[in-house]
Amino acid sequence: MPCSTQRVTVLRRNHHFSFQGNRPETRYGWLKLTPAHSVTLIKELLAGLPPGDSLVLDPFCGTGTTALACAEEGIPCETTDINPFLVWLAQTKTYPFSRAEIELFMTAASDIAAELSRPGSTSSAWKPSLYQIEKWWDASYLEVLARLFEAIQSRSKLLPRASLDLLHLAFCRTLMAHSRAGPGHQSLSFRPAPTGYYAASLFEDTPCAEVLATWQQATQSLAAAAYSPIKVIPRCILGDARALRSSLGQERYTLVLTSPPYPNRISYIRELRPYMYWLGYLKNGREAGELDWLAIGGTWGSATSQLNRWEPPPSLTIPFDDFPTLLARIADKSQILSKYVHKYFCDMYLHVQEIKQVLRSSGKIYYIIGNAKFYDVMIPVETIFAAMLGSQGFCEIEITTLRKRSSKKELFEYVISARKP
Ligand SMILES: C[S@@+](CC[C@H](N)C(=O)[O-])C[C@H]1O[C@@H](n2cnc3c(N)ncnc32)[C@H](O)[C@@H]1O
């Protein structure tokens, strides 16, 4: 149904926003990563779908919240992410594990624990070449974690893929429980290394006992949730949200439900690095920088020097009148940050043009996104998204304020919705 007018309604409502559904004992909380969005909200938006014939797309999969909610509700869903580790995580979280696969996982987990508690060999096990790894883990814990990983890997050819995936997830949980890193929203902080009494070799068995206690807790919690039913298996695909047509085909989806990278986030790879290095998704800093450069809003490592060289495509103008002024005001303080914001919106605009091609006529879009402030320059991200959708011919455009994001009074999270005519 064609629509001639584009309406932008700003609703101020106090959404009942909660992360209750993302608890660690459910599949949603299998690995706590900061980008995850609220299951409560996703299920509420899915509830508005007409029955039958629906196909949902989440082009920015992240930890797979949309895919898992659809899988549990029996709604067919496809999801893409540029990061192969996140695609693996979403696949694992949405897999319908059989009883046999879970039992094999639990038996292997307790065999591994028994193996580790026996007096070990003195030769040191493989560790990834994560930059300044000693900042992430104290040497004694690192050695136990490396032995734990070696024990998992030694079973890789003996176990079904699904059981091995659960072992790897349990390893990831154990890994972070003993890390000195405290993941914050945009930054990581590290606790200082222990000294004196606690570092003394007198206590050298403590790390092993502690790591094994975490391992046992993680494996039991994962096994309990792995029995929870999956009604439809989603397709989790490695792909670029700026080039969806080639991998997904045209006009297939009835609903897009996603939370794209936030402009103030500046690198998703930063806090994912420990998992990605251990599980073999990254081998060195060069690979980390290259992957972050592919991601929208990435600035990790060499991505920053690539950004310095970046020039906006001449044919791409962001359809928001104040955009050049906003960029100029940021550039007064920092040229590179201004380029970062410019590139972020160019990438998102390419994505919006692409999403129009893969969505069916009458299909609906929901973007969950936050606004951002660089120095004293407020970026009305939600209004720019609405303008980009409008310029691509979408109608029924609405901006709904969801919640305040932080203690800063002007930072909010929004849902932007629109329909393809
Ligand atoms: C805000 S997070 C999504 C969070 C997700 N809703 C959840 O609940 O976990 C944004 C995601 O976009 C991904 N991403 C960044 N650039 C991308 C691109 N060009 N194509 C596909 N995914 C991309 C990032 O890897 C990140 O996982």
The ligand as an ORCA input file, in Angstrom:
! r2SCAN-3c Opt
* xyz 0 1
  C      24.401     -3.173     19.400
  S      25.155     -4.659     18.843
  C      23.768     -5.717     18.667
  C      23.322     -6.242     19.994
  C      22.241     -7.281     19.912
  N      20.976     -6.655     19.687
  C      22.201     -8.103     21.193
  O      21.161     -8.198     21.841
  O      23.240     -8.648     21.556
  C      25.643     -4.291     17.209
  C      26.267     -5.451     16.453
  O      26.485     -5.025     15.110
  C      27.590     -5.758     14.594
  N      28.066     -5.084     13.378
  C      28.844     -3.993     13.265
  N      29.041     -3.704     11.974
  C      28.369     -4.611     11.239
  C      28.169     -4.820      9.848
  N      28.735     -4.032      8.943
  N      27.392     -5.845      9.464
  C      26.810     -6.675     10.377
  N      26.989     -6.536     11.698
  C      27.740     -5.513     12.141
  C      28.569     -5.765     15.765
  O      29.493     -6.829     15.622
  C      27.618     -5.926     16.961
  O      27.505     -7.277     17.279
*
